[in-house]
Amino acid sequence: MVRLKKTIFQKLVAVFIGLLVLSYVVTGGFLYYFLNGFVTKQETETLLESARNIKVFFDNYYMPNRNNQLYKELVQGIFRQTLEMYSVSSNSMIWIVDNTGHVLITVTSDDQINDVLKKYVDDTGYPKLPDKRQYLKVMNNGEKYNTERGNFFGYFSDDAFNKYGSSWLTIQLPFEVIPINGKQETIAAVYLHTPVPAIQKVRTSVFSLFLISGGVAILLAIILVYIFSIRFTRPLKQINNAAKIIAGGDFQKRIVVSSQDEIGQLADSFNHMVEDLQRLEELRRGFIANVSHELRTPMTSIRGFIEGILDGTIPPERQKGYLTIVRDETNRLNRLVNDLLDLAKMESGELTLTMKPFDINELIRICVIKLETLITSKNLEIEANFEIDNMMVSADKDSIERVIINLLHNAVKFSNENGKIIVETAKNKDKIYVSVKDNGIGIDGDDKKRIWDRFYKSDKSRGKDKTGTGLGLAIVKNIVTEHKQDIWVESEVGKGTKFTFTLDYYKSYVED
């Protein structure tokens, strides 16, 4: 049991932590994947916005000066200062390139990168991009921007870019478009380059924050799960300890759980089980004590009388009387054993009922006749009140006869000399009510709750009655219950007792 408890605790912690880690890993994986696209998109938007601002600045500043002095105007300080500002804000290298592929202006903070362009200076005095794909596409795109990702057709493969990596993000935006021969022609464009590792660095920074915050969250979750698991398993531990105590025979232990969840319900069920076990144990002990008493008394008498006859203590002329007592005690033991066997069958569900219609009034008459000798011995009056002459019921006739015999025998036993016993039958809808009433000693309130228990005697003077087994009412209760009917008692001390039970009315019977 202890091992089971530990296993449950460990499983709870392992499952909760496993779910947390799994959720964290899955969320981190999706975040890492989407961060790459998101950061790249954001960087593209940033570069494009800077390129557009440069275009707007150029258009507004140089529109009045569009003439053969374009290149001279471009190199003026105010425009370079603007480019430097956008280079810093967007963390990029900026070029101004004409439609022949010449790089007119370069803005970067790394002189080593500028040295690369010097390799491509031609007779115009400006570096010319070596691959036409590096400038023709944007020049022929009208006013649309172009995006390139990689080594920019081999340009960034130079050793000078090793520290930045060979993968760069490039935004190309035409910003000088003039009409020539009736159609617009791009004569210049702005290029913004930024290394992809720099973009990935942003992603890594964001992801690092996620890892740190997630790690802290998992740590707190583990602590909370541990506390929760302890609280969850504590009632189970209490139930386990209580079960061990109860297994030792102490039925006083109870579980105190204030929660209303399944654990609380389990604790309530456990407490109810303990109460039932306590009652069963009390019944078992009482049963053993009663059986022992009921068996010991007649057996002691039988042994004593037989020993007296054998050793000559009892003279021959008195032996017949004592043998008669031995016979009666033997019969009583036989009845006791038979009643115990019948009661055991009833309580185990082995009692087989044969349901058939019969007249309950006629059965009552037969039972009264069978007890006639006992009734007349106490000079009792029997009054029968039948609502109708023929009262048909559906039940097991032999079992119901036993019920009536036991109730009548009980009534006779506790009635005073010259008393009266009233037997009644009445119909109410689909039920027949059968009652047996006496005017004897009655039963007090405390005893009424226990009269159905085996061997329980409400009147301690019944101990003088050697004919009873103390199982009559227990058998009556079981028979009526097996018929799925009700039985109850009404009694007042000194005024008598009335037992009433129900039976099903035989519906197919048509009264005359």
Secondary structure, DSSP 4 states (H G I P E B T S, - for coil): -HHHHHHHHHHHHHHHHHHHHHHHHHHHHHHHHHHHHHHHHHHHHHHHHHHHHHHHHHHHHHGGG-STTHHHHHTSHHHHHHHHHHHHHHT-EEEEEETTSBEEEEE-S-HHHHHHHHTTB-TTSSBB-S-GGGTHHHHTSTT--EEEEESTTTGGGSGGGTTT-S-EEEEEEEEEEEEETTEEEEEEEEEEEEEHHHHHHHHHHHHHHHHHHHHHHHHHHHHHHHHHHHHHHHHHHHHHHHHHHHHTT-TT--------SHHHHHHHHHHHHHHHHHHHHHHHHHHHHHHHHHHHHHHHHHHHHHHHHHTT-S-HHHHHHHHHHHHHHHHHHHHHHHHHHHHHHHHHT-PPP-EEEEEHHHHHHHHHHHTHHHHHHTT-EEEEEESSS--EEEEEHHHHHHHHHHHHHHHHHHSPTT-EEEEEEEEETTEEEEEEEE-SS---HHHHTTTTSTT--SSGGGGG-SS--S-HHHHHHHHHHHTT--EEEEEETTTEEEEEEEEEE-TT----
